[in-house]
Every structure is written in structure tokens, then in C-alpha cells.
């Protein structure tokens, strides 16, 4: 129960810090506003190997592969933000090969049929793959959004992260849920 409460507090604070809204004026965020906030926060709790960035001040690129469900929410969430020396750049990508030039790739559910090929292409690169479909982590994806009790949660495939040479903070892994029995 402590982990659930901690994750709700973490998400609420993250959302308020991103939007700059006070508790009184904050409207209920949409599912994709919440997922955008999670993506921003995932970047804070993942360590990429030094060779993942072309230069010390290169942007942290978030690629969106498939039919973008965020609209402008993801760009608004990361606008003007930086982690260490890395500002954020959000860009649509049209192939897994383009994703190899990103630090995070959000794989939209529209790409479910191509998921095995996408994961195969990205798995040997230091790319944090994030999805929102059944079986995503079992297929080799690293983080998968799930809805549990009408709340956005996430699963983590730690082995896939290690294979991609990504270090995920224990603070983040402690907030993850276990995959639903299937």
C-alpha cells in the first residue's frame, strides 16, 4: 500500500511541477498528459551509457513511433526542461531504424503488429523502449504503461533494460507494478 501511495504522490507532484498549476486550479489530467509526465520522469531515473549521446550537451530525444496519441501534450511537458546538460527534443519517427537515434522511443499501440521487428531492431541499442500494449514487456520492451484500477501504472522489464545497457533507478523500479497474470 505504501508503494501505491508513494506513486500517487510522486505522479501528483510531477504533474504539478510540470504544469506549474496549483492544486486548486489543476484540472484532471488526461491519460496522455499523465503518460507524458511519466515519460519526462522516466528520463530522470534512467542512466544511459556515456556513448549514448553524440556530445555531452546533445538533446535527449524522445521518438514517437506510430500514430501519436499525445497531440501536443508531450512537447508541452518537456518544453524548456533539461536533465543534466540534455534538453529534450520530441520527434515523430517512422521506423525502428530511426529510433536508434533516440534515447527514448514511445511505441504507439498502432505498431502492435510490427512490435517483434521493432524490438529486435532497438534491443541492441541504448534506447528506453516504452509502450502501452499487452505483452509489451514480455516481448522485450522495457517499460509498459498499463491501466490498473482506472489509474496509469507501468511495468518494467529489468532484463531488457540491462541488455540495452540502461540503469534504471531502484526508486523507479519500486513504483512499477508486476505484469498481470496471462
C-alpha positions in Angstrom: 0.0 0.0 0.0 2.9 2.4 0.7 4.2 1.9 -2.8 0.8 2.9 -4.3 0.5 5.9 -2.1 4.1 6.9 -2.9 3.5 6.5 -6.7 0.3 8.7 -6.5 2.2 11.4 -4.6 5.1 11.2 -7.0 2.9 11.5 -10.0 0.9 14.3 -8.5 4.0 16.3 -7.6 5.5 15.6 -11.0 2.3 16.8 -12.8 2.1 20.0 -10.7 5.8 20.7 -11.3 5.4 20.2 -15.0 2.3 22.3 -15.4 3.1 24.8 -12.8 -0.5 24.6 -11.6 -1.7 24.9 -8.0 -3.8 22.1 -6.6 -6.9 24.4 -6.8 -6.6 25.3 -10.4 -5.3 21.9 -11.7 -8.0 20.2 -13.9 -7.9 16.4 -14.0 -5.2 15.5 -16.4 -5.9 13.3 -19.4 -4.4 9.8 -19.8 -1.8 11.1 -22.3 -0.9 14.1 -20.2 -0.2 11.7 -17.4 1.8 9.4 -19.7 3.8 12.5 -20.9 4.6 13.3 -17.3 5.7 9.8 -16.7 8.0 9.8 -19.8 9.6 13.0 -18.6 10.1 11.5 -15.2 11.4 8.2 -16.6 14.3 10.2 -18.1 15.2 11.4 -14.6 15.5 7.9 -13.3 17.4 6.2 -16.1 21.1 6.4 -16.7 22.3 6.0 -20.3 25.9 4.9 -21.1 28.2 7.7 -22.0 28.3 6.7 -25.7 24.5 7.0 -26.0 24.8 10.7 -26.6 26.8 12.1 -29.6 28.0 15.0 -27.4 27.8 16.0 -23.7 25.1 18.6 -24.5 23.2 16.7 -27.1 19.4 16.7 -26.5 17.6 13.7 -25.0 15.5 12.6 -28.0 12.1 11.1 -27.4 10.8 9.5 -30.6 7.2 8.7 -31.1 6.7 5.7 -33.4 3.3 5.3 -34.9 0.0 7.2 -34.5 0.9 9.9 -32.0 -1.7 9.8 -29.2 -0.2 12.7 -27.3 -1.1 15.6 -29.6 1.0 18.5 -28.3 1.0 17.2 -24.6 4.4 15.6 -24.7 6.1 18.6 -26.3 4.4 20.9 -23.8 5.5 18.7 -20.9 9.2 18.7 -21.8 9.4 22.2 -23.2 12.2 24.2 -21.5 13.2 21.2 -19.4 16.6 19.6 -19.2 18.2 16.7 -17.4 21.9 17.4 -16.6 23.1 19.0 -19.8 20.5 17.4 -22.0 17.5 19.4 -23.2 14.6 17.5 -24.6 13.6 17.0 -28.3 10.4 15.2 -29.2 10.1 14.0 -32.8 7.9 11.7 -34.8 9.7 8.7 -36.2 8.5 6.4 -38.9 10.7 3.3 -38.5 12.6 1.4 -35.8 15.8 2.3 -37.6 15.1 6.0 -36.9 14.6 5.0 -33.2 18.2 4.1 -32.9 19.0 7.8 -32.9 16.7 8.4 -29.8 17.2 7.9 -26.1 13.5 7.1 -25.5 11.1 5.6 -28.1 7.4 5.5 -27.3 6.0 2.7 -29.4 2.3 3.5 -30.0 -0.3 0.8 -29.9 -0.8 1.3 -33.7 2.5 -0.5 -34.1 1.4 -3.7 -32.3 1.7 -5.9 -35.5 5.3 -4.7 -36.1 6.4 -5.0 -32.4 8.7 -8.0 -32.8 10.6 -6.3 -35.6 10.8 -3.0 -33.8 12.0 -4.6 -30.5 14.6 -6.7 -32.5 15.9 -3.5 -34.2 16.2 -1.5 -31.0 17.2 -4.0 -28.4 20.9 -3.8 -29.0 20.9 0.0 -28.7 20.8 2.1 -25.6 17.2 3.0 -26.2 14.5 3.1 -23.5 11.5 1.5 -25.2 8.1 2.4 -23.8 4.8 1.0 -24.9 1.2 0.6 -24.0 0.1 -2.8 -25.2 -0.5 -6.2 -23.8 2.6 -8.3 -23.8 5.0 -5.4 -24.4 7.5 -6.2 -21.7 7.2 -9.9 -22.4 8.2 -9.2 -26.0 11.3 -7.4 -24.9 10.1 -3.8 -24.3 11.5 -2.1 -21.3 8.6 -0.1 -19.8 4.9 -0.7 -20.5 2.0 1.5 -19.4 -1.0 -0.3 -18.0 -4.3 0.8 -16.5 -5.0 -0.7 -13.1 -8.0 0.4 -11.0 -8.5 3.3 -13.5 -5.0 4.6 -12.9 -2.0 4.8 -15.2 0.7 2.5 -13.9 3.8 0.9 -15.5 5.7 -2.4 -15.7 9.4 -2.7 -16.1 11.4 -5.4 -17.8 14.7 -5.0 -16.0 16.5 -7.7 -18.1 15.6 -5.8 -21.3 17.0 -2.6 -19.7 20.2 -4.3 -18.7 20.6 -5.7 -22.3 20.2 -2.1 -23.6 22.9 -1.0 -21.1 20.4 1.2 -19.2 20.5 1.6 -15.5 17.0 2.1 -14.0 17.0 3.6 -10.6 15.6 1.5 -7.8 13.3 4.4 -7.0 11.6 3.9 -10.3 11.6 0.1 -10.2 10.0 0.2 -6.7 7.0 2.1 -8.2 6.4 -0.4 -11.1 3.7 -3.0 -11.0 4.0 -6.6 -11.8 2.7 -7.8 -15.1 -0.9 -9.1 -14.9 -1.0 -12.9 -15.0 -1.7 -14.0 -18.5 
